[in-house]
Protein backbone atom coordinates (compact mmCIF):
# COMPACT_ATOMS: atom_id res chain seq x y z
CA UNK A 1 0.00 0.00 0.00
CA UNK A 2 1.31 3.43 -0.97
CA UNK A 3 1.74 6.10 1.69
CA UNK A 4 -0.61 9.10 1.61
CA UNK A 5 0.66 12.28 0.00
CA UNK A 6 1.04 14.68 2.94
CA UNK A 7 2.96 17.67 4.24
CA UNK A 8 3.59 18.64 7.87
CA UNK A 9 4.17 22.37 8.40
CA UNK A 10 4.50 24.89 11.25
CA UNK A 11 6.56 22.39 13.26
CA UNK A 12 7.36 22.01 16.05
CA UNK A 13 5.32 24.68 17.84
CA UNK A 14 1.93 24.70 16.09
CA UNK A 15 2.15 21.88 13.58
CA UNK A 16 -0.57 21.03 11.06
CA UNK A 17 -0.64 18.25 8.47
CA UNK A 18 -2.20 18.56 5.02
CA UNK A 19 -3.22 15.31 3.33
CA UNK A 20 -3.77 15.28 -0.44
CA UNK A 21 -6.19 12.54 -1.41
CA UNK A 22 -6.41 11.04 -4.88
CA UNK A 23 -9.78 9.92 -6.18
CA UNK A 24 -10.98 6.90 -4.23
CA UNK A 25 -8.69 7.47 -1.24
CA UNK A 26 -9.85 8.01 2.35
CA UNK A 27 -8.37 9.31 5.58
CA UNK A 28 -9.78 9.06 9.10
CA UNK A 29 -9.37 11.43 12.03
CA UNK A 30 -10.60 12.56 15.40
CA UNK A 31 -13.88 14.54 14.98
CA UNK A 32 -12.44 17.91 15.99
CA UNK A 33 -9.15 17.64 14.09
CA UNK A 34 -10.15 19.10 10.72
CA UNK A 35 -8.96 22.68 10.16
CA UNK A 36 -9.84 22.98 6.47
CA UNK A 37 -10.88 20.86 3.49
CA UNK A 38 -11.66 21.29 -0.19
CA UNK A 39 -15.41 21.22 -0.89
CA UNK A 40 -15.26 18.20 -3.20
CA UNK A 41 -14.35 15.87 -0.33
CA UNK A 42 -17.10 13.94 1.41
CA UNK A 43 -17.19 14.00 5.22
CA UNK A 44 -18.99 11.38 7.27
CA UNK A 45 -18.89 10.84 11.04
CA UNK A 46 -19.74 7.59 12.79
CA UNK A 47 -18.49 4.43 14.45
CA UNK A 48 -15.62 2.63 12.73
CA UNK A 49 -14.81 -1.09 13.04
CA UNK A 50 -17.79 -1.86 15.24
CA UNK A 51 -18.92 -0.88 18.71
CA UNK A 52 -16.38 -2.99 20.62
CA UNK A 53 -13.30 -1.39 19.07
CA UNK A 54 -14.94 2.03 19.24
CA UNK A 55 -15.48 1.60 22.99
CA UNK A 56 -11.84 0.58 23.30
CA UNK A 57 -10.92 3.92 21.74
CA UNK A 58 -13.00 5.71 24.37
CA UNK A 59 -11.21 3.93 27.23
CA UNK A 60 -7.95 5.02 25.62
CA UNK A 61 -9.04 8.65 25.82
CA UNK A 62 -10.10 9.04 22.19
CA UNK A 63 -13.50 9.83 20.70
CA UNK A 64 -16.18 7.21 20.13
CA UNK A 65 -16.89 8.77 16.72
CA UNK A 66 -14.45 8.82 13.79
CA UNK A 67 -14.54 11.33 10.92
CA UNK A 68 -14.04 9.88 7.43
CA UNK A 69 -12.88 12.07 4.52
CA UNK A 70 -13.40 10.54 1.07
CA UNK A 71 -12.24 11.74 -2.33
CA UNK A 72 -15.25 10.45 -4.26
CA UNK A 73 -15.40 13.31 -6.79
CA UNK A 74 -11.74 13.70 -7.67
CA UNK A 75 -8.58 14.74 -5.79
CA UNK A 76 -8.89 16.93 -2.70
CA UNK A 77 -7.04 18.10 0.37
CA UNK A 78 -7.80 18.15 4.09
CA UNK A 79 -5.73 19.80 6.82
CA UNK A 80 -5.65 18.50 10.39
CA UNK A 81 -4.65 20.52 13.44
CA UNK A 82 -4.39 19.04 16.97
CA UNK A 83 -6.00 20.79 19.90
CA UNK A 84 -2.77 21.38 21.82
CA UNK A 85 0.32 23.35 20.74
CA UNK A 86 3.06 21.04 19.60
CA UNK A 87 4.42 18.77 16.91
CA UNK A 88 2.97 16.17 14.53
CA UNK A 89 4.72 12.98 13.50
CA UNK A 90 4.01 10.60 10.61
CA UNK A 91 4.80 6.89 10.72
CA UNK A 92 4.11 4.21 8.15
CA UNK A 93 3.00 0.87 9.57
CA UNK A 94 3.97 -2.22 7.58
CA UNK A 95 1.93 -5.06 9.08
CA UNK A 96 3.03 -3.77 12.47
CA UNK A 97 1.73 -1.94 15.55
CA UNK A 98 2.62 0.93 17.80
CA UNK A 99 1.22 2.29 21.04
CA UNK A 100 0.33 5.91 21.76
CA UNK A 101 -0.43 7.77 24.96
CA UNK A 102 -4.05 8.89 25.20
CA UNK A 103 -4.84 12.05 23.30
CA UNK A 104 -1.94 11.61 20.85
CA UNK A 105 -3.82 10.05 17.91
CA UNK A 106 -4.65 12.50 15.13
CA UNK A 107 -5.41 10.65 11.87
CA UNK A 108 -4.76 7.49 9.87
CA UNK A 109 -5.18 6.04 6.40
CA UNK A 110 -7.05 2.97 5.22
CA UNK A 111 -5.48 -0.27 6.36
CA UNK A 112 -4.90 0.96 9.93
CA UNK A 113 -7.07 0.06 12.91
CA UNK A 114 -7.23 2.11 16.12
CA UNK A 115 -8.19 0.43 19.39
CA UNK A 116 -7.52 0.57 23.12
CA UNK A 117 -5.01 -1.73 24.80
CA UNK A 118 -5.38 -2.43 28.53
CA UNK A 119 -1.96 -2.38 30.16
CA UNK A 120 -2.85 -3.53 33.69
CA UNK A 121 -0.02 -3.20 36.18
CA UNK A 122 2.32 -2.19 33.34
CA UNK A 123 0.26 0.90 32.57
CA UNK A 124 1.75 4.37 32.71
CA UNK A 125 0.96 5.94 36.09
CA UNK A 126 1.53 9.39 34.63
CA UNK A 127 -1.94 10.89 34.67
CA UNK A 128 -2.64 9.31 31.27
CA UNK A 129 -4.50 6.20 32.42
CA UNK A 130 -3.92 2.47 32.11
CA UNK A 131 -5.22 2.10 28.54
CA UNK A 132 -2.99 2.98 25.59
CA UNK A 133 -4.04 3.67 22.01
CA UNK A 134 -3.01 0.83 19.69
CA UNK A 135 -2.52 1.47 15.98
CA UNK A 136 -2.00 -1.64 13.87
CA UNK A 137 -2.07 -2.78 10.25
CA UNK A 138 -0.51 -1.38 7.08
CA UNK A 139 -0.79 2.32 6.31
CA UNK A 140 -0.19 5.82 7.65
CA UNK A 141 -0.60 7.01 11.23
CA UNK A 142 -0.33 10.65 12.30
CA UNK A 143 0.06 11.55 15.97
CA UNK A 144 0.72 14.73 17.90
CA UNK A 145 2.43 15.87 21.08
CA UNK A 146 2.69 18.71 23.56
CA UNK A 147 5.97 20.30 22.45
CA UNK A 148 8.35 18.98 19.82
CA UNK A 149 8.80 15.27 19.08
CA UNK A 150 12.17 13.52 19.35
CA UNK A 151 12.58 10.05 17.86
CA UNK A 152 14.85 7.54 19.63
CA UNK A 153 16.03 4.37 17.92
CA UNK A 154 16.38 1.91 20.80
CA UNK A 155 18.92 -0.85 20.21
CA UNK A 156 19.39 -2.12 23.73
CA UNK A 157 17.89 -0.25 26.66
CA UNK A 158 16.60 3.26 27.35
CA UNK A 159 15.00 5.02 30.33
CA UNK A 160 12.36 7.70 29.67
CA UNK A 161 10.20 9.64 32.12
CA UNK A 162 6.64 8.35 31.74
CA UNK A 163 5.22 11.86 31.28
CA UNK A 164 7.25 12.48 28.13
CA UNK A 165 6.41 9.33 26.18
CA UNK A 166 4.29 9.91 23.08
CA UNK A 167 4.46 6.46 21.49
CA UNK A 168 6.56 3.37 20.86
CA UNK A 169 6.69 0.35 18.57
CA UNK A 170 5.36 -2.95 19.83
CA UNK A 171 8.72 -4.61 19.13
CA UNK A 172 9.92 -3.09 22.41
CA UNK A 173 9.41 -4.56 25.85
CA UNK A 174 8.87 -2.10 28.67
CA UNK A 175 8.57 -1.89 32.42
CA UNK A 176 7.52 1.06 34.59
CA UNK A 177 9.77 1.53 37.60
CA UNK A 178 10.82 4.06 40.23
CA UNK A 179 13.91 6.02 39.29
CA UNK A 180 16.47 5.70 42.06
CA UNK A 181 17.40 9.11 43.43
CA UNK A 182 14.26 10.86 42.13
CA UNK A 183 13.00 13.68 44.33
CA UNK A 184 10.34 12.61 46.84
CA UNK A 185 6.75 13.44 46.08
CA UNK A 186 4.41 15.22 48.46
CA UNK A 187 1.61 12.69 48.39
CA UNK A 188 0.91 9.14 47.29
CA UNK A 189 -1.67 10.55 44.87
CA UNK A 190 0.95 12.70 43.14
CA UNK A 191 3.26 9.71 42.90
CA UNK A 192 0.67 7.40 41.34
CA UNK A 193 -1.18 9.84 39.10
CA UNK A 194 1.32 12.63 38.57
CA UNK A 195 4.09 10.31 37.48
CA UNK A 196 6.88 12.00 39.47
CA UNK A 197 9.84 9.67 39.93
CA UNK A 198 8.51 7.06 37.49
CA UNK A 199 10.38 6.04 34.36
CA UNK A 200 9.77 3.50 31.64
CA UNK A 201 12.61 1.11 30.83
CA UNK A 202 12.46 0.05 27.19
CA UNK A 203 14.37 -3.03 26.10
CA UNK A 204 14.90 -4.55 22.67
CA UNK A 205 14.92 -2.90 19.27
CA UNK A 206 12.41 -0.33 18.06
CA UNK A 207 11.46 3.33 17.99
CA UNK A 208 10.25 5.55 20.83
CA UNK A 209 8.81 9.03 20.30
CA UNK A 210 9.30 11.55 23.12
CA UNK A 211 7.75 14.99 23.58
CA UNK A 212 9.85 17.90 24.82
CA UNK A 213 7.22 19.26 27.21
CA UNK A 214 5.05 17.79 29.97
CA UNK A 215 1.83 19.50 31.02
CA UNK A 216 1.99 18.84 34.79
CA UNK A 217 5.19 20.85 35.44
CA UNK A 218 3.53 23.69 33.50
CA UNK A 219 0.45 23.51 35.73
CA UNK A 220 2.66 23.55 38.82
CA UNK A 221 4.44 26.64 37.51
CA UNK A 222 1.14 28.42 36.73
CA UNK A 223 -0.57 27.47 40.01
CA UNK A 224 0.96 30.23 42.21
CA UNK A 225 -0.24 32.86 39.71
CA UNK A 226 -3.88 31.73 39.75
CA UNK A 227 -6.55 34.26 40.60
CA UNK A 228 -7.80 33.78 44.15
CA UNK A 229 -11.09 35.26 45.33
CA UNK A 230 -10.65 37.09 48.57
CA UNK A 231 -13.18 36.63 51.32
CA UNK A 232 -14.43 39.65 53.22
N, C-alpha and C positions, 0 to 999 in steps of 0.2 A: 504494500500500500504506500502511495506517495504522500509525503508530508504536505500539510496545508501551506499555501503561499501566505506568509505573514511578515509583519514588521513590528518590532517593539521600539518605541520611541519614548522620549522624556525620562529615560532611566538615569540614575536610580531613584530619584526623589519622588516623581509623580508619574510613574510609567503607565503607558497605555499600549495595547496591542491591536493592530489592525489586521484582520483576516480577509483575504481576497478569495472569494469562492467562485469556482467555475461552475457552469451549469450542471446541476445534478448533485453538487456537493452540499454537505450540511455541517454545521458546527453547533455545539451545545454549550450552554453557560448557566451560571446562576441568574435568577430572574432580574436582579437589579444591576447587572454588570454592563449592560449595553449603554454606551455613550452616544453612538450614532450608527446609522445604517442607511444604505441606499434603498430607495422606495421599491425597487423591483424584488427585493428579498421578501420571503414569507416568514412571518414570526408566529409560532405556536407555543403555548405554555401548557404543561401537563406533567403527569407522572411518566417516568421513563424506566423501563425494565421491570415493571411490576411494582406492587405495593410493598413487598418485603424488602427489596433493595432500596426503595425510596425511603422507607422508614429507617433503614440502616444509615442512610445519608443524614437524616434528621439527628440521630443519636451522635453522629460525628460532627454535629454543629453546622451542617449545610441545610439548604432549603429542601422541602419536600417536593417542590415543583421545579422542573427544568425547562429552560427556554430553548427552543429549537429554531435555528435560522437556516432556511433552505433557499438555494438558488434555483428555483423552478422555472424562472422566466429569463434565464441568461445570467452572465457573471454579475457579481455584486460584492459589496464590501461592508463589513461590520466592525466597529471598534469597541473594545471592551476596556473598562476602567474599574479597578478595584475600589472598594469603599475607604481604604486606609492609604495614607501616603507611603509610598515605598516602591519596590522593584517588582518586575514580572520576569519569570523564567519560563522557557520553553524546553520540553523534553520529549523525545520521540521514543515511545514504547515499542519494542519488537518482541511480541509474545512474552512480555515481562510485566512486572508490577513495581509500584513504588507506594510509599506511605507518606501522607501529608498531615501536618497538624491541622486541627479544626480551623475553619475560616480561610485556609490558604488556597483552596480550589477556586479557579476562575472559569476555565472553559476547556473543552476537549473536542476532538474530531470523532467521526464514526470509527467504530472498531475498538473504542475504549469504554469500559464500564466503571462507574463510580459507586462505591459502596462503603459501609462502615465496618471497621474491624475492631472487635473487642480485644483489648490488650490485657485485661485482668491485672494481676499483680505487677506486670511489666509495664503498665501504662505510665504515661508521663505525669507525675504529680507536679505540674507546673501551671495550674490554673487553666489548662486546656482540656481536661477530662481524660477518661480512660478509653475512649473510642477514637481511633485514627481514621482518616479518610484513605481508602484504598483505591488506587487507579490501576487497572490491569487491562491487558489486551495488546492490540497493535494499532498504533496511531499517535496523535499529538495530544499532549497535556500541557496546559498553561496554568501556572500557579503564581501567587503573589506573596509578598512579605511586608512586614513593617520595617522600613529601612532597606538598604541594599542587600543583594544576595551574593554570597560567596560560595563557590562550589569546591568541595574537598573530594579528592580521589583517594579513598581509604585503601591501603594495601596491606595493612596489618592491624593496627589498633589506633583509636583516636577517642579522646574525651571531649565532650561538648556539653556546655550548660544546657539543661533541658529547655530553658526559656528561649533559646536562640535557634532551636532546630525548626526548620521549615519542612523538610522532607528527606527521605532516604530510600535507596533501592532495597528491595526485599532480599537481595543476595547477602546483605549484612545481618549479622547477629548482634543483638544489643541487650544491655542490662543497665537499669537505672540504679545508681548507687550514691552514697554520701561521699562527697569530696573531703578527704582528710585535710584538716586545717582551715576549712571554710568558716567564715565568721558565724557565731551563734545567732539563731533567730530568736525573736522576742516571744513567740508563741508557737505551740504545736500546729495551730491552724495555718500560720504563715509558712511553716516548714513543709506541710503536706500540700497546701494549695497555692502557695506563692512560689514554690520551687527553689527557695534559697538554699544553697549548699548541695543541691542535687545535680549530678551530671549523668550523662548517658555514655557508656563505654561501647563503642562500635568495634566489632571484630570481623575480619574477613576482607573481602574485596568488593568494592562498590562505591557509589557516589552518595555524598551527604550535602544537602544545601542548608546554609546557615544565614540567618538574617543579622544585620549589624546593629539592630536596636531591639529593645525588649520593653514592652509597655509598662510593666509594673515599676521599674525604677523611675520611669517618667512620672507615673502617678504619685510616687513617694516624693519626688522633687516638687511637684505642683501642690501637694497637700498643704504645706504651711502657708501658701498664698491664697487659699480658698477664702471666699467671703463668708464671714461668720455674723449671724444676726445677734445683735446685742440685746440683752434683756434689761428692761427698766426696773 
